[in-house]
Amino acid sequence: MSSRRDFMGMALGGFSALGGLAALYAMKRSWDPLPSVKAAGFTTVDLSGAQENVLNVEKWRGKPIFILKKSADMPADERDVLVGSDRFLIAIGLCTHLGCIPAYLPDQEIFHCACHGGQFDASGREIFGPPPSPLVIPPFKIDGTQLVLGEEGPEYIKMKEAGVIA
Ligand code: FES
C-alpha cells in the first residue's frame, strides 16, 4: 500500500515538474521571439522575422542585447547596422550611467532608464539625464540575415575605425 502511495506521489510530482517546465518554456519563448543559436561564446540571431519598432532582447555572455529594427521615420545614424535594406540598432542593454536595464517606449521611440531618468534615442544615443555616453555596441558580424554576436565582422571593424565605437 505504501509503495503504491509512493508511486502516486512520484507520478504527481513528475506531472507538476512537467507543468513547470512547460511554463518555463512558454516564458522563454516570449522573452526570445527571434530564433537564435548559442555556441562557444557566440550567439547567432536570425533577424529576418524582426518587426519595426519592436524591441527584441537577446542574451549574450550574460548581458542583455537590444535588437531594434528601425522604422523609416527614425533618423539615419552612423551607428545603424544595415541588414539588406533594413536598419537596426544593436546595443548592449545596460545604461551607461550605472548599469540598469532601460525600457523601450515604442510610442516615443526612446529608451528610458528608470534608475535615474536617463534616456537614449532609437540609435542608442544619450539624449537626457545622467548617462555619459551612448549604449555600447557589442562585437558583431552580419551574415545574410543572421547577426552573430561575439565576432568582429567588417561592419563592426568599420565602425570602430570611424570612431563610432569607443
Ligand atoms: S543607471 Fe540609468 S540613469 Fe542611472
Residues whose N, C-alpha, C, O or C-beta is under 5 A from the ligand:
A	BS01	FES	C95 H97 L98 G99 C100 C113 C115 H116 G117 G118 P130 P131
